[in-house]
Amino acid sequence: MKQSPVKNGVIAPSDPTAAELSEILEPLRAHERILQLKEIYGKRLVASSSFGLQAAAMLHLIKEHAPEIPIVFVDTGYCFPETYQFAQSFIDDWGLDIRVFNPAISSARQEALYGKLWEQGAEGNKKYALLNKVEPMNRALSEIGGDVWLSGLRRSQSQTRAERSFAEQQSSTLKVYPILDWADAQLASYFYENDLPKHPLRDEGYVTMGDWHSTRKPLKGETAEETRFNGNKYECGLHEESGQNDFQI
């Protein structure tokens, strides 16, 4: 197998499998993982951000170590106003290559044709995810020409993410998680040490962030998972467990 140059003391295959890539990335620090990925994949890399509560950490890592990577913001049309304002501050101030992709069908048209999909149980939520998350992300990857997708998922965020590997193959796209093993304390330290901006709704009590209709503040004793989709699920559709859904990415 063709080898790429040595980076961070590792000789990586030029196009490793997800399992091989996970082994390469596991012993590295987050910024080293991004540098290693840049060395292996170059212009094939695409990142995404929802501009949620932890978003500034991954955005800062990219800004410092690979600012040329395109960053996709899938705008469902249903984000909190504060999320749009938060995202715009990065677009205006950080000099990153942030590209906004909207669903092919507007929120007003969706509601006129299908009603409020998020109120229609599992099938409604699945259709909502396909229209508002999966389709625009597919289009983004196709237009940008990337097939290696960086995301800021962390194992400590939910039970559905606890067993993730650093790299997963999902259809034709390789998904990679540079801060997967960061605990909440490590994330908080990174925010403090780098004086990163916080999402405005964090101080109002939100512990996770998604669309306004499927995210709420926790009640006493509730976990973050229970504040999304009325506790029925945590993932929005883009990050369902590999092999556990028929979404196409």
Contacts in CASP RR format, 6 or more apart in sequence:
PFRMAT RR
TARGET T0000
AUTHOR 0000-0000-0000
METHOD contacts of the structure
MODEL  1
MKQSPVKNGVIAPSDPTAAELSEILEPLRAHERILQLKEIYGKRLVASSS
FGLQAAAMLHLIKEHAPEIPIVFVDTGYCFPETYQFAQSFIDDWGLDIRV
FNPAISSARQEALYGKLWEQGAEGNKKYALLNKVEPMNRALSEIGGDVWL
SGLRRSQSQTRAERSFAEQQSSTLKVYPILDWADAQLASYFYENDLPKHP
LRDEGYVTMGDWHSTRKPLKGETAEETRFNGNKYECGLHEESGQNDFQI
1 13 0 8 1.000
1 14 0 8 1.000
2 13 0 8 1.000
2 14 0 8 1.000
2 15 0 8 1.000
3 11 0 8 1.000
3 12 0 8 1.000
3 13 0 8 1.000
3 14 0 8 1.000
4 11 0 8 1.000
4 12 0 8 1.000
4 13 0 8 1.000
4 14 0 8 1.000
4 39 0 8 1.000
4 40 0 8 1.000
5 11 0 8 1.000
5 39 0 8 1.000
7 35 0 8 1.000
7 36 0 8 1.000
7 39 0 8 1.000
7 40 0 8 1.000
8 28 0 8 1.000
8 32 0 8 1.000
8 35 0 8 1.000
8 36 0 8 1.000
10 24 0 8 1.000
10 28 0 8 1.000
10 36 0 8 1.000
12 21 0 8 1.000
12 24 0 8 1.000
12 36 0 8 1.000
12 39 0 8 1.000
12 40 0 8 1.000
13 20 0 8 1.000
14 40 0 8 1.000
15 40 0 8 1.000
16 24 0 8 1.000
16 40 0 8 1.000
17 169 0 8 1.000
18 165 0 8 1.000
18 167 0 8 1.000
18 168 0 8 1.000
18 169 0 8 1.000
18 174 0 8 1.000
19 165 0 8 1.000
19 167 0 8 1.000
21 40 0 8 1.000
21 166 0 8 1.000
21 167 0 8 1.000
21 174 0 8 1.000
21 176 0 8 1.000
22 165 0 8 1.000
22 166 0 8 1.000
22 167 0 8 1.000
24 36 0 8 1.000
25 33 0 8 1.000
25 36 0 8 1.000
25 37 0 8 1.000
25 166 0 8 1.000
25 167 0 8 1.000
25 176 0 8 1.000
25 178 0 8 1.000
26 166 0 8 1.000
26 181 0 8 1.000
28 36 0 8 1.000
30 61 0 8 1.000
30 178 0 8 1.000
30 179 0 8 1.000
30 182 0 8 1.000
31 61 0 8 1.000
31 64 0 8 1.000
31 65 0 8 1.000
33 166 0 8 1.000
33 176 0 8 1.000
33 178 0 8 1.000
34 61 0 8 1.000
34 62 0 8 1.000
34 65 0 8 1.000
34 66 0 8 1.000
34 150 0 8 1.000
34 178 0 8 1.000
35 65 0 8 1.000
35 66 0 8 1.000
37 45 0 8 1.000
37 66 0 8 1.000
37 148 0 8 1.000
37 150 0 8 1.000
37 176 0 8 1.000
37 178 0 8 1.000
38 45 0 8 1.000
38 65 0 8 1.000
38 66 0 8 1.000
38 69 0 8 1.000
41 148 0 8 1.000
43 146 0 8 1.000
44 145 0 8 1.000
44 146 0 8 1.000
44 147 0 8 1.000
44 148 0 8 1.000
45 66 0 8 1.000
45 69 0 8 1.000
45 146 0 8 1.000
45 148 0 8 1.000
45 150 0 8 1.000
46 69 0 8 1.000
46 70 0 8 1.000
46 71 0 8 1.000
46 72 0 8 1.000
46 140 0 8 1.000
46 141 0 8 1.000
46 144 0 8 1.000
46 145 0 8 1.000
46 146 0 8 1.000
46 148 0 8 1.000
46 149 0 8 1.000
46 150 0 8 1.000
47 58 0 8 1.000
47 62 0 8 1.000
47 69 0 8 1.000
47 70 0 8 1.000
47 71 0 8 1.000
47 72 0 8 1.000
47 149 0 8 1.000
47 150 0 8 1.000
47 151 0 8 1.000
48 71 0 8 1.000
48 72 0 8 1.000
48 73 0 8 1.000
48 74 0 8 1.000
48 137 0 8 1.000
48 140 0 8 1.000
48 149 0 8 1.000
48 150 0 8 1.000
48 151 0 8 1.000
48 238 0 8 1.000
49 55 0 8 1.000
49 58 0 8 1.000
49 59 0 8 1.000
49 71 0 8 1.000
49 72 0 8 1.000
49 73 0 8 1.000
49 87 0 8 1.000
49 98 0 8 1.000
50 73 0 8 1.000
50 74 0 8 1.000
50 83 0 8 1.000
50 209 0 8 1.000
50 210 0 8 1.000
51 73 0 8 1.000
51 79 0 8 1.000
51 83 0 8 1.000
51 86 0 8 1.000
51 87 0 8 1.000
51 90 0 8 1.000
51 199 0 8 1.000
52 83 0 8 1.000
52 86 0 8 1.000
52 199 0 8 1.000
52 209 0 8 1.000
52 210 0 8 1.000
53 198 0 8 1.000
53 199 0 8 1.000
53 201 0 8 1.000
53 202 0 8 1.000
53 206 0 8 1.000
53 207 0 8 1.000
53 208 0 8 1.000
53 209 0 8 1.000
54 152 0 8 1.000
54 154 0 8 1.000
54 187 0 8 1.000
55 86 0 8 1.000
55 199 0 8 1.000
56 90 0 8 1.000
56 191 0 8 1.000
56 196 0 8 1.000
56 197 0 8 1.000
56 198 0 8 1.000
57 152 0 8 1.000
57 179 0 8 1.000
57 182 0 8 1.000
57 187 0 8 1.000
57 190 0 8 1.000
57 191 0 8 1.000
57 196 0 8 1.000
58 150 0 8 1.000
58 151 0 8 1.000
58 152 0 8 1.000
58 178 0 8 1.000
58 179 0 8 1.000
59 71 0 8 1.000
59 90 0 8 1.000
59 94 0 8 1.000
59 96 0 8 1.000
60 190 0 8 1.000
60 194 0 8 1.000
60 196 0 8 1.000
61 178 0 8 1.000
61 179 0 8 1.000
62 69 0 8 1.000
62 71 0 8 1.000
62 96 0 8 1.000
62 150 0 8 1.000
63 94 0 8 1.000
63 95 0 8 1.000
63 96 0 8 1.000
67 95 0 8 1.000
67 96 0 8 1.000
67 97 0 8 1.000
68 97 0 8 1.000
69 97 0 8 1.000
69 150 0 8 1.000
70 97 0 8 1.000
70 99 0 8 1.000
70 144 0 8 1.000
71 96 0 8 1.000
71 97 0 8 1.000
71 98 0 8 1.000
71 99 0 8 1.000
72 99 0 8 1.000
72 101 0 8 1.000
72 137 0 8 1.000
72 140 0 8 1.000
72 141 0 8 1.000
72 144 0 8 1.000
73 87 0 8 1.000
73 98 0 8 1.000
73 99 0 8 1.000
73 100 0 8 1.000
73 101 0 8 1.000
74 101 0 8 1.000
74 102 0 8 1.000
74 132 0 8 1.000
74 133 0 8 1.000
74 136 0 8 1.000
74 137 0 8 1.000
74 140 0 8 1.000
74 238 0 8 1.000
75 84 0 8 1.000
75 100 0 8 1.000
75 101 0 8 1.000
75 102 0 8 1.000
75 136 0 8 1.000
76 102 0 8 1.000
76 103 0 8 1.000
76 107 0 8 1.000
76 132 0 8 1.000
76 133 0 8 1.000
76 211 0 8 1.000
77 102 0 8 1.000
77 103 0 8 1.000
77 107 0 8 1.000
77 132 0 8 1.000
77 211 0 8 1.000
78 107 0 8 1.000
78 132 0 8 1.000
78 211 0 8 1.000
78 212 0 8 1.000
78 213 0 8 1.000
79 87 0 8 1.000
79 210 0 8 1.000
79 211 0 8 1.000
79 212 0 8 1.000
80 201 0 8 1.000
80 209 0 8 1.000
80 210 0 8 1.000
80 211 0 8 1.000
80 212 0 8 1.000
80 215 0 8 1.000
82 199 0 8 1.000
82 200 0 8 1.000
82 201 0 8 1.000
83 199 0 8 1.000
83 201 0 8 1.000
83 209 0 8 1.000
83 210 0 8 1.000
85 200 0 8 1.000
86 197 0 8 1.000
86 199 0 8 1.000
86 200 0 8 1.000
87 98 0 8 1.000
89 197 0 8 1.000
90 96 0 8 1.000
90 98 0 8 1.000
91 98 0 8 1.000
99 140 0 8 1.000
99 144 0 8 1.000
101 136 0 8 1.000
101 137 0 8 1.000
101 139 0 8 1.000
101 140 0 8 1.000
102 136 0 8 1.000
103 110 0 8 1.000
103 131 0 8 1.000
103 132 0 8 1.000
103 135 0 8 1.000
103 136 0 8 1.000
104 131 0 8 1.000
104 135 0 8 1.000
104 136 0 8 1.000
104 139 0 8 1.000
105 113 0 8 1.000
105 131 0 8 1.000
107 132 0 8 1.000
110 117 0 8 1.000
110 131 0 8 1.000
110 132 0 8 1.000
114 127 0 8 1.000
116 213 0 8 1.000
117 124 0 8 1.000
117 125 0 8 1.000
117 127 0 8 1.000
117 128 0 8 1.000
117 131 0 8 1.000
118 124 0 8 1.000
118 125 0 8 1.000
118 128 0 8 1.000
118 211 0 8 1.000
118 213 0 8 1.000
118 214 0 8 1.000
118 229 0 8 1.000
120 127 0 8 1.000
121 232 0 8 1.000
122 232 0 8 1.000
125 214 0 8 1.000
125 229 0 8 1.000
125 232 0 8 1.000
125 233 0 8 1.000
129 236 0 8 1.000
129 237 0 8 1.000
129 238 0 8 1.000
129 247 0 8 1.000
130 247 0 8 1.000
133 236 0 8 1.000
133 237 0 8 1.000
133 238 0 8 1.000
134 237 0 8 1.000
134 238 0 8 1.000
134 247 0 8 1.000
134 248 0 8 1.000
134 249 0 8 1.000
137 238 0 8 1.000
137 249 0 8 1.000
138 248 0 8 1.000
138 249 0 8 1.000
141 147 0 8 1.000
141 149 0 8 1.000
141 173 0 8 1.000
141 249 0 8 1.000
147 172 0 8 1.000
147 173 0 8 1.000
147 174 0 8 1.000
148 173 0 8 1.000
148 174 0 8 1.000
148 176 0 8 1.000
149 173 0 8 1.000
149 174 0 8 1.000
149 175 0 8 1.000
149 176 0 8 1.000
149 249 0 8 1.000
150 176 0 8 1.000
150 177 0 8 1.000
150 178 0 8 1.000
151 175 0 8 1.000
151 176 0 8 1.000
151 177 0 8 1.000
151 239 0 8 1.000
152 177 0 8 1.000
152 178 0 8 1.000
152 179 0 8 1.000
152 180 0 8 1.000
153 161 0 8 1.000
153 164 0 8 1.000
153 177 0 8 1.000
153 179 0 8 1.000
153 180 0 8 1.000
153 239 0 8 1.000
154 161 0 8 1.000
154 177 0 8 1.000
154 179 0 8 1.000
154 180 0 8 1.000
154 181 0 8 1.000
154 182 0 8 1.000
154 187 0 8 1.000
155 161 0 8 1.000
155 162 0 8 1.000
155 163 0 8 1.000
155 164 0 8 1.000
155 180 0 8 1.000
155 181 0 8 1.000
156 162 0 8 1.000
156 182 0 8 1.000
156 183 0 8 1.000
156 184 0 8 1.000
157 208 0 8 1.000
157 224 0 8 1.000
157 234 0 8 1.000
158 223 0 8 1.000
158 224 0 8 1.000
158 225 0 8 1.000
158 234 0 8 1.000
159 225 0 8 1.000
159 234 0 8 1.000
160 225 0 8 1.000
160 233 0 8 1.000
160 234 0 8 1.000
160 235 0 8 1.000
160 241 0 8 1.000
161 180 0 8 1.000
161 239 0 8 1.000
164 177 0 8 1.000
164 180 0 8 1.000
165 180 0 8 1.000
166 176 0 8 1.000
166 177 0 8 1.000
166 178 0 8 1.000
166 180 0 8 1.000
166 181 0 8 1.000
167 174 0 8 1.000
167 175 0 8 1.000
167 176 0 8 1.000
167 177 0 8 1.000
168 174 0 8 1.000
168 175 0 8 1.000
168 242 0 8 1.000
169 175 0 8 1.000
169 242 0 8 1.000
170 242 0 8 1.000
170 249 0 8 1.000
171 248 0 8 1.000
171 249 0 8 1.000
173 249 0 8 1.000
175 249 0 8 1.000
179 187 0 8 1.000
182 190 0 8 1.000
190 196 0 8 1.000
191 198 0 8 1.000
199 206 0 8 1.000
199 209 0 8 1.000
201 209 0 8 1.000
204 217 0 8 1.000
205 217 0 8 1.000
205 218 0 8 1.000
206 215 0 8 1.000
206 217 0 8 1.000
206 227 0 8 1.000
207 217 0 8 1.000
207 218 0 8 1.000
207 224 0 8 1.000
207 227 0 8 1.000
208 215 0 8 1.000
208 224 0 8 1.000
208 225 0 8 1.000
208 227 0 8 1.000
208 228 0 8 1.000
208 234 0 8 1.000
209 215 0 8 1.000
210 228 0 8 1.000
210 236 0 8 1.000
211 236 0 8 1.000
214 228 0 8 1.000
214 229 0 8 1.000
214 230 0 8 1.000
214 236 0 8 1.000
215 227 0 8 1.000
215 228 0 8 1.000
216 227 0 8 1.000
217 227 0 8 1.000
218 224 0 8 1.000
218 226 0 8 1.000
218 227 0 8 1.000
219 226 0 8 1.000
224 234 0 8 1.000
225 231 0 8 1.000
225 234 0 8 1.000
228 234 0 8 1.000
235 241 0 8 1.000
237 245 0 8 1.000
237 247 0 8 1.000
238 247 0 8 1.000
238 249 0 8 1.000
240 247 0 8 1.000
END
